[in-house]
């Protein structure tokens, strides 16, 4: 298994696809791992070489017992790109992954050719995320699993694909509590909203019509207003768009990449 060492943690990464194709980094949401993107991979592999990264605290990556910072999570992605020999790429991230992608575009703009920001935001309710951090550190991930699942997937999708919902729930419950809490602290403390006008690369904002966590209103609309020239696509999905609308999401990313010189 390939790991990149970054700020006292081993970060798991995986490359697949033809080397001569455009490069695309895929980042997961809080509470999932790189397999979040699995349903979209067949379509994406046809056009991209892919680098998937397990965010610190998730999947096979280390989960240090501390609050994480968004800047550290962005540097973890840089470390994985370095290990893969990638000087730059388009970055696609879901939820927390999108926040990390924006932080990376601000901190290391030369590494980011474009941003696909999926069901994400630059501003979240600090009090709510403080409570979530405290709850997980007191009661474990089980203390917030019902809340998270109610926002991850739409009721219709859960009814149609109960096996997918069960897999997501098992993955959430099996992850280290400190990994979830550390990343929740990074969401709580992020400070990228006022810096969004500094993002110079092309950007695609993807919102979910059924997303109650980071909907267009109050979240996606602010990204579109503050990132110059950002494009918008709305998909029939809740928060985990790669699971509910994988083909539509892959198509949106493929079309967006064509707009990048």
C-alpha positions as CSV (number, residue, x, y, z in Angstrom):
1,X,0.0,0.0,0.0
2,X,1.4,3.4,-0.9
3,X,1.7,6.0,1.9
4,X,3.0,9.5,2.0
5,X,4.5,10.9,5.2
6,X,3.0,14.3,6.1
7,X,3.1,16.1,9.4
8,X,3.6,13.1,11.6
9,X,1.0,11.0,9.8
10,X,1.0,8.4,7.0
11,X,-1.5,9.3,4.3
12,X,-2.8,6.6,2.0
13,X,-3.1,7.3,-1.7
14,X,-3.8,5.3,-4.8
15,X,-3.2,6.1,-8.5
16,X,-5.0,4.5,-11.4
17,X,-5.6,5.1,-15.1
18,X,-3.4,5.9,-18.0
19,X,-0.4,8.2,-17.3
20,X,-0.8,10.3,-20.4
21,X,-4.3,11.5,-19.5
22,X,-5.2,14.7,-17.5
23,X,-4.7,14.3,-13.8
24,X,-7.6,14.4,-11.3
25,X,-7.3,14.2,-7.5
26,X,-10.4,12.8,-5.7
27,X,-11.0,13.8,-2.1
28,X,-13.6,12.3,0.3
29,X,-16.1,13.8,2.7
30,X,-15.9,13.6,6.4
31,X,-17.0,10.1,7.6
32,X,-16.1,8.3,4.3
33,X,-13.0,7.2,2.6
34,X,-11.7,7.1,-1.0
35,X,-14.2,4.5,-1.9
36,X,-16.9,7.2,-1.8
37,X,-15.9,7.8,-5.5
38,X,-16.1,4.2,-6.5
39,X,-19.4,4.5,-8.5
40,X,-18.0,7.3,-10.6
41,X,-14.6,5.7,-11.3
42,X,-15.5,3.8,-14.5
43,X,-16.5,7.0,-16.3
44,X,-13.7,9.1,-14.8
45,X,-11.0,6.5,-15.6
46,X,-11.8,6.7,-19.3
47,X,-10.6,10.3,-19.4
48,X,-8.3,10.9,-16.4
49,X,-5.4,9.5,-14.5
50,X,-6.8,9.4,-11.0
51,X,-5.2,10.0,-7.6
52,X,-7.5,9.1,-4.6
53,X,-6.4,10.1,-1.1
54,X,-7.8,8.9,2.2
55,X,-8.1,12.1,4.2
56,X,-6.2,12.1,7.5
57,X,-8.2,10.3,10.1
58,X,-10.1,8.3,7.5
59,X,-9.7,5.0,5.7
60,X,-6.1,3.7,5.8
61,X,-4.5,7.0,6.7
62,X,-3.3,7.7,10.3
63,X,-5.7,9.4,12.8
64,X,-3.6,11.5,15.2
65,X,-5.4,12.3,18.5
66,X,-5.7,16.1,18.1
67,X,-7.6,18.8,16.3
68,X,-6.6,19.0,12.7
69,X,-6.3,22.2,10.6
70,X,-7.5,22.6,7.1
71,X,-4.1,23.8,6.0
72,X,-2.6,20.5,7.3
73,X,-5.1,18.5,5.4
74,X,-4.2,20.4,2.3
75,X,-0.5,19.7,2.8
76,X,-1.4,16.0,3.2
77,X,-2.8,16.2,-0.4
78,X,0.4,17.9,-1.5
79,X,2.4,15.1,0.0
80,X,0.4,12.4,-1.8
81,X,0.8,14.4,-5.1
82,X,4.5,14.5,-4.4
83,X,4.7,10.8,-3.8
84,X,2.8,10.1,-7.0
85,X,5.1,12.5,-8.9
86,X,2.3,14.9,-9.7
87,X,3.3,18.6,-9.8
88,X,-0.3,19.7,-10.5
89,X,-3.8,18.4,-11.1
90,X,-7.4,19.3,-11.1
91,X,-8.8,18.7,-7.6
92,X,-12.3,17.3,-7.0
93,X,-13.5,17.1,-3.4
94,X,-16.8,16.3,-1.7
95,X,-17.8,18.3,1.4
96,X,-14.7,18.3,3.6
97,X,-12.8,17.3,0.4
98,X,-14.0,20.4,-1.3
99,X,-12.9,22.6,1.6
100,X,-9.4,21.0,1.5
101,X,-9.3,21.6,-2.3
102,X,-10.1,25.3,-1.8
103,X,-7.4,25.6,0.9
104,X,-4.9,23.9,-1.4
105,X,-5.8,26.3,-4.2
106,X,-5.2,29.3,-1.9
107,X,-2.0,28.0,-0.2
108,X,-0.4,26.4,-3.3
109,X,-2.1,27.7,-6.4
110,X,0.6,26.3,-8.8
111,X,-0.5,22.8,-7.9
112,X,-4.2,23.3,-8.7
113,X,-5.3,23.4,-12.4
114,X,-9.0,23.5,-11.5
115,X,-11.4,22.9,-8.7
116,X,-14.5,20.7,-8.7
117,X,-16.3,21.6,-5.5
118,X,-18.9,19.0,-4.7
119,X,-21.6,19.5,-2.1
120,X,-19.3,21.8,0.0
121,X,-19.0,25.2,1.6
122,X,-16.6,27.8,2.9
123,X,-18.7,28.6,6.0
124,X,-20.3,26.2,8.4
125,X,-22.1,26.7,11.7
126,X,-19.3,26.9,14.3
127,X,-21.5,26.1,17.3
128,X,-22.9,23.0,15.6
129,X,-19.5,21.7,14.7
130,X,-18.2,22.4,18.1
131,X,-21.0,20.4,19.5
132,X,-20.2,17.6,17.1
133,X,-16.5,17.5,18.0
134,X,-17.4,17.3,21.7
135,X,-20.1,14.6,21.1
136,X,-17.8,12.4,19.2
137,X,-15.0,12.7,21.7
138,X,-17.5,11.8,24.5
139,X,-19.7,9.1,22.9
140,X,-17.7,8.1,19.8
141,X,-18.9,8.2,16.2
142,X,-22.0,6.3,17.2
143,X,-23.1,9.4,19.0
144,X,-23.6,11.3,15.6
145,X,-24.1,8.4,13.2
146,X,-27.9,8.9,12.8
147,X,-27.4,12.7,12.3
148,X,-24.7,12.1,9.7
149,X,-26.7,9.4,7.8
150,X,-29.8,11.6,7.7
151,X,-27.8,14.2,5.7
152,X,-25.5,11.9,3.7
153,X,-28.2,10.3,1.6
154,X,-31.8,11.1,0.6
155,X,-34.7,9.0,1.9
156,X,-35.6,7.9,-1.6
157,X,-32.1,6.7,-2.3
158,X,-31.9,4.8,1.0
159,X,-35.2,3.1,0.2
160,X,-34.0,2.2,-3.3
161,X,-30.4,1.2,-2.3
162,X,-30.5,0.1,1.3
163,X,-27.3,-1.9,0.8
164,X,-25.4,1.2,-0.1
165,X,-26.7,3.1,2.9
166,X,-25.7,0.1,5.2
167,X,-22.2,0.2,3.8
168,X,-21.8,3.9,4.4
169,X,-23.1,3.5,8.0
170,X,-20.7,0.6,8.7
171,X,-17.8,2.6,7.4
172,X,-18.8,5.6,9.5
173,X,-19.1,3.5,12.6
174,X,-15.8,1.7,12.0
175,X,-13.7,4.9,11.6
176,X,-11.5,6.2,14.5
177,X,-13.4,8.7,16.7
178,X,-10.3,10.9,16.8
179,X,-10.1,10.9,13.1
180,X,-13.7,12.1,12.8
181,X,-13.3,14.6,15.6
182,X,-10.0,15.9,14.3
183,X,-11.5,16.6,10.8
184,X,-14.7,18.1,12.4
185,X,-12.4,20.5,14.2
186,X,-10.9,21.5,10.9
187,X,-14.3,22.3,9.5
188,X,-15.2,24.2,12.7
189,X,-12.1,26.3,12.5
190,X,-11.7,26.9,8.7
191,X,-11.1,30.5,7.6
192,X,-11.3,30.4,3.8
193,X,-14.5,32.3,3.2
194,X,-12.9,35.7,3.0
195,X,-10.1,34.4,0.8
196,X,-12.3,32.9,-1.9
197,X,-11.8,35.9,-4.3
198,X,-8.1,35.0,-4.3
199,X,-8.8,31.7,-6.1
200,X,-7.5,32.2,-9.6
201,X,-8.1,28.8,-11.3
202,X,-11.2,27.6,-13.0
203,X,-13.9,26.3,-10.6
204,X,-17.0,24.2,-10.8
205,X,-19.5,24.3,-8.0
206,X,-21.7,21.2,-7.8
207,X,-24.8,21.3,-5.5
208,X,-27.3,18.6,-4.7
209,X,-31.0,19.3,-5.1
210,X,-31.6,17.1,-2.0
211,X,-28.6,18.2,0.0
212,X,-29.6,19.6,3.4
213,X,-26.1,19.9,4.7
214,X,-24.5,22.3,2.1
215,X,-27.4,23.3,-0.2
216,X,-27.2,25.9,-2.9
217,X,-28.9,28.4,-0.7
218,X,-26.4,29.7,1.9
219,X,-23.5,27.6,0.7
220,X,-23.1,26.9,-3.1
221,X,-24.4,30.4,-3.9
222,X,-21.7,32.0,-1.8
223,X,-18.9,30.0,-3.6
224,X,-20.3,31.1,-6.9
225,X,-20.5,34.7,-5.9
226,X,-16.9,34.8,-4.5
227,X,-14.9,32.6,-6.9
228,X,-14.5,34.6,-10.1
229,X,-16.0,32.8,-13.2
230,X,-17.1,29.7,-11.2
231,X,-19.5,27.4,-13.1
232,X,-22.5,25.7,-11.5
233,X,-24.2,22.3,-11.9
234,X,-27.1,21.1,-9.8
235,X,-27.5,17.3,-9.5
236,X,-30.4,15.1,-8.2
237,X,-28.6,14.0,-5.1
238,X,-28.2,14.6,-1.4
239,X,-24.8,15.3,0.3
240,X,-22.9,12.3,-1.1
241,X,-23.3,13.0,-4.8
242,X,-20.8,10.4,-6.0
243,X,-23.1,7.7,-4.6
244,X,-26.5,9.1,-5.6
245,X,-25.6,10.6,-9.0
246,X,-22.2,9.1,-10.1
247,X,-22.7,9.3,-13.8
248,X,-24.1,12.8,-13.8
249,X,-21.3,14.0,-11.5
250,X,-18.6,12.3,-13.7
251,X,-20.1,14.0,-16.8
252,X,-20.1,17.4,-15.1
253,X,-16.4,17.0,-14.1
254,X,-15.5,15.8,-17.6
255,X,-17.2,18.7,-19.2
256,X,-15.6,21.1,-16.8
257,X,-12.2,19.8,-17.4
258,X,-12.6,20.6,-21.1
259,X,-12.8,24.3,-20.2
260,X,-9.4,24.3,-18.5
261,X,-6.6,25.3,-20.9
